[in-house]
Structures are given as structure tokens and as C-alpha cells.
Amino acid sequence: MSHAEHLQNPYTRGIADFVSTLHYDAIPTPVIDRIKLLILDSLGCAIFGTELPWSRILIDTLGRLDTTPACAAWGTGRRVSAPHAALINGTLIQSFELDDVHRVGVLHVGAVTLPAVLALAELNPAMTGRDFLTACVAGYEIGPRVGMCMGQEHIAQGWHSGATVGVFSAAAGAAAALKLSAEQTVHALGIAGTQASGLMAAQFGAMVKRMHAGRASQSGLYGALLAQDGFTGIMDVFENPYGGFCSTFSRSTDRFDLTKLTAGLGERFETERIALKFFSCVGSNHTTLDALRNMQARHPFGVDDVERIIVQGSRVTVDHVGWKYVPQGLVSAQLNLPYCVATLLLDGDVFVDQFTEEKVTDAQRMRVSQLVEVVEDPAITARGSVYRHMVHVKVRLRDGTELDETVETPRGSEHSFASAEDVIAKFRKLASRRLAASQVEQIVERVMLADKMGSATELVNLLVNVPKSTR
């Protein structure tokens, strides 16, 4: 018997069967409505990110190396090859901690899926709007399931899930966009999976953290394109007990659950469990910020009134965002919970205008951050990854008043998803900083009516246009 006939790959094959047979008409209307809003949100994040320092360095460096005019670096007027476009555009979406997140799967899904799919739309103008949406749903469904399979220990042991888990969202979306067979999709997943890598230490001030999603999108794109031409990958990339994705990226076999890869696939859509951000910082911080806003609404207080703030959360919250704040750049500031709490108390918001190089080293912010202590609540940790962002916040004011608030999920979460009007308003707020108002509105229209597009290039062409202010 051949090696393939000896394989035990029911989960890899199950994913491949789903991706290769997914059709637009099989996707529930609420999922189509949701994917449009998620796509629009990601595009807004990317367009805003075009002028950030790390984005400029990446675009300029790759632009010098790659003069292929195949695909757009969105909102910049620049063009590069498809793999480099995926790398740039994924980095742009993740460039300022504004993009979506599947909280249980611990994955920023749009940043890894959308760049690969839209790169293929440029290579294949025959891709219709419905084909485009279908490919996006395929990618948005698979990555979160891989994250759910791996559990919160994956990120707790130092792997950045966007960079590791994200390759499978990209590969699935790209495979669906190319309409690969199930066999080809198995190989696409196997090629992508062996490229997975990314270290959580990048969160401590390194620009490279922004690039993790783009690199994952690029890896998934490579996987699908190579598989299309007969290149082979690891056929049991999830199941293999030696060197498989799950066995390698987890300390022990009891730390991951393969059944979550395909449980409810095609019946329960994880796309509807993807949350959006309305604070410009890592998702782990949002519940604390919401808790403070809720307390201020009940009992108004300002920064000068605060004596002490204690945040009780999961072990992941403590490790991921709860360290003592020391200035190490914007990335570190956006991930650090004490800094974000100080920012909310001082500025009343935690959005894009609150994060500048000057504010990262601001003495007052550093002083206020020292009032915040983040500690583990074993009871929250024990509730598992579904509640990993849950916090119980206690505030003691200088007049002796004590306030407390428990928040399980933040606003914009899958449990209280934002309205279409809120998502469109966020897109306008971000995109209008870089693009003309007419272009912004055209992008909104194309995304919200994406199923009516004869070719997905109708959307891509709007992203290619030179912005109102260019370098």
C-alpha cells in the first residue's frame, strides 16, 4: 500500500472536503451579512495603517526588491507580486491593533485570510463577488477552529497564534478561491502548516509583530498556489504524532483537541463568533477598559481620584498583557494593560490618536500605569479559553470609595456584535484619513453589495487607487 493509503488524516481531510465543496448558496444569509462587515473592518484597518512607520519600511523595502505589477498594496498606489502583496496587506491590517479577533481561537482572522484571497482576485479577474465571499468564509471558518483545537496553552507557551494558526485560514481561503480539489486542499494545508512560526516575544516593542499576520497570509497563499500545480505537502499535518502541527506546537497530546477542527463544520459558523475592536489595543485589554467605562458611568471619577486599580483575570491575561509597563515602543504600549488603563483615564479613549511615540514615554502615563496591578484569578483561568478575557476590576478612590465590575466579553464581541452602522462608521473614521471621501464611500458600497459584483476586481480597483495624500 502507498504511504497515502496508510495515512490517518480524517481531520485534515475533513477540512479539505469542506473547503473544496463550499458553495455560496450553502452559506446562511446571516453569515454572508457578517462576512461583509468583517471584510470592511479589515480594509479600514489596512488603509489607516499605510502611513505608519513600520508599514512604510516594509512597503519601501519590498518595493525596491519587487517590481512585479501584479497586485496592489492597498491604499498606497504601489504594486508588487501576489506573495508580497499578501505580506504587505496582512501587515497593514494588523498594523495598529484595530482588527478583528476570534477570541476562543485567539486569531485575527481577516489579517491572514483577506490578503491572500484578494491577491488571487487580482490574478483571476473571473472571480465573482460570490466566489470572493465564499473563499473568505472558507478561510474565516478554518483558522479559528485550528486555534480552538490548540487551546489557550498554545499562546501561553510563547507561540503567536496569528503567525502559526493563521496559515491555515490563509490556505483555506486561497484554496477555495482557486477552487482546488479536496486532494489539492489537503496539500495546500500541509504546505502552509510547515511554514507556521511566530514568537510572542515580538510583542515587546518589535515592529516584526505587525508582520506576523502578513507572513501567515503569504504562507497560505504559497500553499494553495503550489498545491494547484502538484507540489505536495504534509497530508496529515494536524494528526501526525511526530512533527505534525498539533503535536509540535503543543507541549503534550492532552493540550489539544483534534475533534474541534471539524466539529460543526458547515453547520455552526465560526464567522459569526468573530469580534471587532473599538479600542486600538490588543483584545485582552478591552474588557478591563469596558469595566472602567461602566464604573465611570455609574460613579464619575477621573485620574486624580484613583488610588489603586486591581485587575483580576486569567493566567493568559496576566502573561499576555499584565506586565509592569516599561516604554519599548508603540507595539508594547498597545499590548500593555496598565498603559492602556492609564490612557483611558487620562484621555477618555483608547483609539488611534492616543498612541504616538511621544505618549509612549509620557511621564504622566507611566506614573498612572503604576497604579494598576494585574493578578491571576484561578477561577477565571479554570473557566477555559472561552472566558480568557474575562476580568473582575476593583477600583479604590482616594476618598475611600470602592468600585468593582465584572466583564466577561467586550463591546463589539460576538455576544453583542456591533451594528452595520457602527462598523461602517469605524471604517469611514479610519479610511478617510488616507483616502478621498468619494473613494471611501465607493469601497463601502462595493463591500456591502459584494455578492452583486461580476468580478471581485471591482473592489480591488478601488483599493489600488492612489490616496489623497501620497509620499
N, C-alpha and C positions, 0 to 999 in steps of 0.2 A: 504494500500500500504506500502511497505517496505521503510526504510529510503533511500536506494539506488534509488528507483523509484522516490522519491521526489527531488533528487539532481538536481541542475543546475550546471553542470560541463562541458560545451561544450569546454572550452579551455584546461582543464586538459585532457579530453578525446581526444581532437584533437591531442594533443602532443603524447598521448599514442598510438593512431591509427597510427601516422606517424612512431614512433619508432618501433612498433611491425610489421609493414609491409614493412619497408625499405629493399630493396634488392640491392645488388652490381650493378646489371645491370641497375638500375634506377638512379644511381648516374652519372652525367655528367663526362666525361673524365677530363676536367679541374679541377674539384673538387677533383677527385682522385689524380691527379698530385700535387695539392696544399696540400692535407692532408698528403701526404708522406713527403713533405718538412717541414710541421709543426711538424710532429712526430719526424723527425730527429733533428730539432732545439731543441725540448723539451728534447730529450735524451742527447744532448750535454750539455745543461744547467745542467741536473741532474748529469751527470758524473763529470763535473767540480766541482759540489757542494759537492762531497763526503768527502773531507778533510777539509771543513770549520768548524770552532769551533762548531757552533750550530748544524750542521749535525752530527758531531761526538758524541755530547752529546745525541742527540735523538737516534741515532743508537745504542750506547752503553747501554743506559738506557733500551730501548725496547729489546735489545738482552739479557740482564740479566733477563728480565721478561718473555720472549717468546722464547722457544727453538724449536718451531714447524718449521720443514724444508720445508714448503710448497712453499714459494715464495721468490724471490730474492730482496734484497736491492741492486739496480743496481750499478754495478761498485765497489762493496765492498767485494765480496766473502761471504757476510753474508746472512742468510736466516731466515725468520720469517713467521708468519701466514699471510694469504691474507689480512686481515684488517690492520695489522701493516705494511705490505709491501706498501699498498696504502698510509698510513700515511707517511711513510718514503720517498717514491719515489715522492709523491706530494710536500713534503717539499724540497727535493733535486732540483726539477725543479725550484721552487720559491726561491731557496736559495741565489741568488745573483742579483736579478732584471735584469735577462738576457732573460727572457722567453717571449712568445708571448702575445698579448693583442688584444681583440676586443674592440676598443675604444668607440664605441657607447654603447655597452653592459657593458663596464667597467669590463672586465673579462679576466683573464689569463686562457685561455681555456684548453691548454694542461696539465697544472699542476693539474687540477681537473678531467680531463677525462681519460688521458692515463694511470695513475697508476691503476685505477680500472679495466680498460679493460685488461691490460696486466697481472694483478693478476689472472683474470679469464682465461686467455690463459694458464697460468701455471696449473690451476686446471683442465682445459679441453684441453688436447693436440689435440683433434679432431678439434679445432677451426682452420679453414684455414686462409691463408693470406687475402683472400677476405672477410671472415667473420670478421676478425680483422679490416680491413679498414672500413667496413660497420658500425661496432659498434662505431668506432672512429668518423665517420661522424655524426652518430646519436647524440653523446654527444656534438660534436663541434657545432651542429646546435641549440640545445635546450638552453644551458646556456646563450649564447648571446641574445636570444630572451627574456628570463626572465629579463636580465639586461636592454634591451630596453624597456620592459614593465614598469619597475620600474623607469627609468629615472635617471638623474644625481642627483636628490634630495636625492636618497637613500644613496649614499656615502656622500653627503654633510651633512646629519643629523647624521653621525657618524658610519654607518654600513660599514664594509669592504666587498665589494661585492664578492670578491673571496671566502670568507668564507660562505656567505649567498646564493648568486645566484649560486655559484659553485656546490652546492649539486645536482642541477638539471641536470647539464652536466654529472656529475658522474653517477647519477641514470639512465639517459637515455642511456649512453654508456654501462653501465653494463647490463641494461635490454635488450638491443639489442644483447650484447654478449651472454647472456643466452637464447636468443630467447623467451622471455616472451610473453605471450598473451597481448592484449590491456588491459584487465581487470587487469592482474598482474602488468602491467606497471603503470596503474593508482595508484595502491597501492605502488609500488616502489617509485613513485614521492611523494606520501603522507607521506611515512615513512621518506624519505630523507628531505622533506621540514620542518618537525617538529624538525629536528636536526640542522637547519640552525642557525648559530650565528657567530659573529666576530666583534670586535670593532676596529675602525680606530685609537684609541689611541695607539694601538700596534706599529704604525709606528714610534713613538718617542723613538727609541732606544731599543725596546724589541725584543728578539730573537723569541718570540712567533708569531710575524707577519709572519715569514717564514713558520710556521706550519699551517697557516690557510688553505692553498690550500690542503695540505695533509689530514687535518681533514675533509674537504669537500669531497674529493675523498673517504675517508673511509666511510663517512656517506652515500654517494650514493651507494657504494658497499654493505653496510649493507641493504639498502633499497631494492635493487634488489634481494639479496640472501634470505632475509626474505620473500619478496613477492612471490618468487618462491615456497616457502614451505607453503604458505597460510596465512602468517601473514598480517594483514590488516593495511592500513594507511588512512590518510585523503583523501577522494575521491574527494573532491572539494578544494584541497589545495590552488589553486590560487583564486578561485571565492568566497570562504566563506567570508561574510562581517564581521563576528566576529571570530577572531582567524585564519583567513586564512593568507597565506604568504603575499599577496599584501596588505591587509588591516592592517596587523600588522606592516609590515616593511615600511610603508609609513604614513606620518602624516595625510593625508586625501585622500578621494577617487578620487579627481581630480588630484592627483600627479602620478597616474599610469594609464596605458592604456592596458587593457587585450587583446585588438584586436591584439597587436603586438606579442603576444605569438604564434599565428598561421598564421599571415599574410604572404602569400607567401611560407608557409612551404611546402617543396617538389618541389618548382618551383624556388625560389630565395634562393641560398645557402649562409648562413652567413659565412661558412667556408672560402669563398673567400674574406671576409672582415676582416679577422684576420691579424694583422700586426706583424712584427718581430722587435726585438730591435738590434741595433748595437752600443748602448751605454749601459753601465752596471748600469743603474739607472732607476727610475720609469718613465713610459711612458710620464707622464705630462711634464717632463723636456726636452724631445727630440726636440721639435720644437724650443725652445729657443737656444739650442746648435747648431742646424742646421742653425738658423738665424745668429748666431755669426760666424760660419764657412763660410757662404755665404758672410758676410761682410768682413771677413779677406781675402777671395779670391779676392774681388774687390779692397780692400784698406788694404794692410797688416798692422797689428798692433799687439803689444804684451801687456803683462800685465802691463808693466811700462808706457805704453802710455795712459791707461784708467783712466779717471777722474770719470765717472759715467755711470752706465747701468740701464736703466729703462725697465722693462718687463711689458707690459700691456696684461692681459689675462682675462679669465673667473673667476667668483667667485669661482668655483671649483679649478682652478689652484692656486688662492691666498690661499685658505684654505688648500688645499692638500699639496702644496709644497713651498709656498711663505713666510713661517715664517722666522724670523731672526735666522740665524744659531747659534746654541749652541752645542758643542760636546756632543753627547749622544750615541755614538756607530756607527757602520757601517750602520745599518738599517736607522737611522736618516740621516746620510750623503748621502746615496743613494737616499733618498726621497727629500732632501732639494735642492731647485733650486739654491739659492745663492752659496752653496758649490759646486755644480756641475759646475756652471759657472766659479767659481774660479779655479776649477780643469782643465777645458778645457783651460783656459788662461795660466795656469802655466805649464801644461804637454802636451798640444796639443791633448789630447784624454781623453775619459771618459770610460775606459773599465776596465777589471778585475785588471790590475796591478796598477790602480790609487786608489784603495780602500784598505787601510791597517789601522790597529789600530793606527799606528804612524801618518799617514797622516790625520786622523780624527781630531787630536788635533794640527796639524801643525799650528804654529802661522801665517805663511805667507798666508796659505789658509783662515784662519779666517779673516785676515786683508782684503784680496781681496774680500771675500764674503760680507764685509760691504759696498762695492761699488755698490752692486746690490740691487735694490728696485723692489718689485713685487706689482703691483697695479691692481685693477679691471678695466676693460673696460666694462661698462654696455652694450655696443653694441655687444661685443663678447658673453657675458653671454646670451643676448637675442636671439642669433642665435641657442641656444639649445645644446644638448649633442653631436650632430654631430661635432660641432666646439669647444668643450670644451677645446681642447689642442691648439687651435689657439692662436698665440701671435703676438704682434707688439713690436719689440725690438728697443730701441733707445740707441745708444752709443755716449757719448761725450768724445772725446780725449783731452788730456792736451794741445794740440796745437790749440784747438778751433774747430777742425773738428767734425762735427756731422753726424753720420751714422744711418740709420734705415732700418729695414727689417721686412716684414710680412710673416709668415709661417703658413699655415693652417694645413698641415699634414706633419709628418716627413718622412725621407727616410726609406724604409722598410715598409711603410704603405700600406694599401690595395689599395691606389691610385697610388702607384709607388712601387709595390712589388719587392722584391729582386729576382735576377736570381737564378736558381738552383745552379750555380757555387758559388755564394756568400753565400748561405745557407750552402752548403757543406763545404766551406772554414771556415765558423764560427764554424761548428761542429768539424772539424779537429783541429782548434785552441784551442777549449775548451777540447775536449776528449783526445787529445794527451798529455795533462798534467797529465793524470791519467792512460791511457791505452797504450799498445804497438801499434805501427803503424799498424801492420797486423790486430789487432783486430779492430782498428778504421775503417780501410778500409772494413772489413767484415760487420761491422754494417751499413756502408753507402750502401753497395751492397744489404744487406737484406732489408733495408727500401725502397730503390728506386725500388726494384723488389718485394715488399711485396705481390703484387697480385699473384705472382708465387709460393709463399710458400705453401707447402702441409699442414704445421702446423705452427701456429704463434710461437710455441716454438723454431723454428729455430732462430728467433730474440731474444727471451728471453734468450736462452742458451748463446748467445754472451754477454748479459748483466750480466749474472751470473758469468762469468769467473773472476778469481782473477786479479786485476790490476797489472801493472808492479811494483808498489811500495805499499806495504801493511803495515798496522800498526802492 
